[in-house]
Amino acid sequence: MLIGASAVRGFGEAIYAVNPATGERLQPGFPGGSAAEVDRACALAQAAFPTFRETTPEHRARFLETIADQIMGLGESLIERVMAESGLPRPRLEGERARTCGQLRLFAQVVREGSYLDARIDPALPERQPMPRVDLRLRNIAIGPVAVFGASNFPLAFSVAGGDTASAFAAGCPVVVKAHSAHPGTSALVASAIRRAVELCELPEGVFSLLFGSGNTVGSGLVSDRRIKAVGFTGSYTGGTALMRIAAQRPEPIPVYAEMSSINPVLVMAGASAARGKAIGTAFAGALQLGAGQFCTNPGLILAIDGPGVDAFVAGAREALENAVPQTMLTPGIHAAYEQAVAALSQHDAVSTVVRGGACQGAYEARAGLFETDAESFRKMPELREEVFGASALLIRVANAAELGEMLEELEGQLTISIHMDDSDTADAAMLLPTLETKAGRLLVNGFGTGVEVSHAMVHGGPYPATSDGRTTSVGTLAIRRFLRPVCYQDMPEALLPPALRDGNPLNIWRMTDGQFDRR
Amino acid sequence: MLIGASAVRGFGEAIYAVNPATGERLQPGFPGGSAAEVDRACALAQAAFPTFRETTPEHRARFLETIADQIMGLGESLIERVMAESGLPRPRLEGERARTCGQLRLFAQVVREGSYLDARIDPALPERQPMPRVDLRLRNIAIGPVAVFGASNFPLAFSVAGGDTASAFAAGCPVVVKAHSAHPGTSALVASAIRRAVELCELPEGVFSLLFGSGNTVGSGLVSDRRIKAVGFTGSYTGGTALMRIAAQRPEPIPVYAEMSSINPVLVMAGASAARGKAIGTAFAGALQLGAGQFCTNPGLILAIDGPGVDAFVAGAREALENAVPQTMLTPGIHAAYEQAVAALSQHDAVSTVVRGGACQGAYEARAGLFETDAESFRKMPELREEVFGASALLIRVANAAELGEMLEELEGQLTISIHMDDSDTADAAMLLPTLETKAGRLLVNGFGTGVEVSHAMVHGGPYPATSDGRTTSVGTLAIRRFLRPVCYQDMPEALLPPALRDGNPLNIWRMTDGQFDRR
């Protein structure tokens, strides 16, 4: 573990990663921490907070960029360890590393640009009648130390130096990470890169700590700790809601940003299906199998307006899937859960199997699966609406756009909804759009949600239970807002005002003066 | 009650307001509603939501302005009813009415200006390597129907058409108000004004409903209703945390924006106290007594660096308070709670009485009180840190700025903290400022928090337990953000895009394109 500047060995049960491609247990073991290490990491984070949150934009931006440099500097040793711990192929992991570093660099730009501070100035109006107006200035400040839980499925991009950590650092929040037990070695390597960046940028050691823990002690201890002011989590519904409960029961409740579960409906409209059903089916099969289906945005439900085009869709999907090479899943546990869920679907009275992927060789490889059920069964049987983590999807034929709308109304919140449509489907799509907007954080046309761009306009969020808090996103620059709160300064002398709010705009950022944006 | 377009008489226990100046029970009674009325109001709100949230900015702005016009149109009948129900003097209520209408008009400007939509466009980059970028566009949409609880202490500005309602309407959310039982007649009048505005603006009836209820059925029913997506509340810690628990236990938890309790520390620094201790004491006495001290921002704690200036402060406060005319409190219940809290302070072993206001005449009049205790008792005895709702404050002399800082560290979250300082206090104030920022939503220099400007840079919020959610404000234009969530549109054809995100910027609003603000 890394507690501030100190490498610390825990006394708890050791965590060993398993290479899912070979079943081999990987050395070394990483003994878990206890309440004492949680306390120490939180105390250091708290001590680092006043300094870190008031670092200059340039200083914090360079810190983010230095982390990216240091991660790249780990070179081959990092890639090899992640491959061993995750079973994911090299190109995917090199891409994920690029994305992770790109994310850190993008947040550096956000920090330099400064509009995330939401600086606002309402100048004094001493002559106003019947009462003069005081001078009021507002900026966002960092919320406090943040606890981040690494995710299994993106061992780099949603883990130790992933999106939650990058956005919390950008906001000015120290971070305490609980490593995911599936990739402790990767976590330790990335933590060492962050630690080096802390040193190189001469920041207080408590800006970052990494903890291991196999049970719940470390995780629940972190979320309960009075010094932690927000939580970032990507994982299961069970895990996310457990953290929400702990956070709500604290003497001071704190926000939990948990990205949890989504079946990401794919709507296939009549015109699109008639014109190019087969091509949509082929493209769907590709999206379904990306990363062995272990994406939060995996397309788990297809709602297709019935017609010959749907048969073409099925033909396209079948062809692509039955020849597909099975892929190794992330962990034995995830593989077992997938096999169980798919077996349950295969044997379900209301479900027929459309196609399964080719035969497996490795012990933890998984065959993709496309299943079909009818609308009525789907509406009646909640087990059919549950997320299957992996490359499994359920197809439902519906009579028309109106029935599609009714089914959507009954769905829970989602991360994404895709619409496959042609010009002739525009009226139907327009009719459905208001429902789609209330059901998901991202709506896509003629694509699949599996690629999540890290940019300014991305929303990787959505109404409960897709996430715990649909007012936010965990990917993209808007994610910084999760870790900020506004403070108003009234009649504060120039000498005490933060630079963002001083006269003359020394940071040269966008500000709102008397309700008007400017950069004066 | 008003359920959409229908005036409905409840079958529950009738609520009668009491004129606190006379003790007289006011006619008529307002029978409370039941689960059936909650259900009907929420169903109508849900039905109105798709239309209301997509009204044009101009349409929604005119709706807000029409409400203001209609409230003014109630004229003398409104002022007389509020005076009778609250015991508040006419000038204060005319001012509060102006503020309420001004708030509605300011939100109309916010809706027209459009930057609250946070429109962002990341144009497609088809040539990008290694992967093209899709077209991504983001805007905020209204979160859904909102439940608003009227507050006792601002029967207009924080009640039926108060800040929560105005900001929710501005965001595009239908509102169901539960009236405060202290001013049912005022609530019914204001509700009729909103109802007229709904009609005049040809909006769906479910945009607004008003419910009465004396027990918890209506309130908890509203917060539990699956169609309600957020809650606005101003009131007690007990009430606010009860709503938070209900909201957290729903199948779909929702945000509760509860503004609850704050003792609003006033720091008197050494230089200021030496130079003008008496004047600060006089000004403090004025702030303490505003509205009979029934403000969430009432200055309930003075932390003064000890010295002769503090004696001058006490002299100034004593002179002003002992000659002060007692004021009528809002309700018999509030009066009783105040009397009990002040009696407990008067009799507390660790507390001495500095001064009490002049003798009372009316039954529900209250005498202001300034008490003193020592730092050690204050730190040890939690009962001394509790908010007293009314014109009571506790003075503590501290040795120096360092001790002041230690005491502030131990305080809970606050709405406001005031610093009285001169130039010679700048170094001490700068040392304290980081702590102040983490403890309160608004920091004031040489003023008191009791005036809350409705503007762009205002924050009326603060860390728990001042509010349930320190990331937001309940006063000022930033309040609109509580009722919004972001949605991302990927590769959406122009015909389906909302106007805010179309090419050519038809709404002429500020947008972020590729990370740069512009109005193209």
Interface residues (C-beta under 8 A of the other chain):
Chain A: P50 E54 G95 Q109 V110 E113 S115 D118 R120 I121 D122 P130 M131 R133 V134 L136 R137 L138 I141 I143 G144 M244 A248 E252 P253 P255 E412 G413 D423 T426 A429 A430 L433 P434 E437 T438 A440 G441 R442 L443 L444 V445 N446 G447 G451 E453 S455 H456 A457 M458 V459 G461 P463 Y464 P465 S468 D469 G470 R471 T472 T473 T477 L478 L484 R485 P486 V487 C488 Y489 Q490 D491 M492 P493 A495 L496 W510 M512 D514 G515 F517
Chain B: P50 E54 G95 Q109 V110 E113 S115 D118 R120 I121 D122 P130 M131 R133 V134 L136 R137 L138 I141 I143 G144 M244 A248 E252 P253 P255 E412 G413 T426 A429 A430 L433 P434 E437 T438 A440 G441 R442 L443 L444 V445 N446 G447 G451 E453 S455 H456 A457 M458 V459 G461 P463 Y464 P465 S468 D469 G470 R471 T472 T473 T477 L478 L484 R485 P486 V487 C488 Y489 Q490 D491 M492 P493 A495 L496 W510 M512 D514 G515 F517
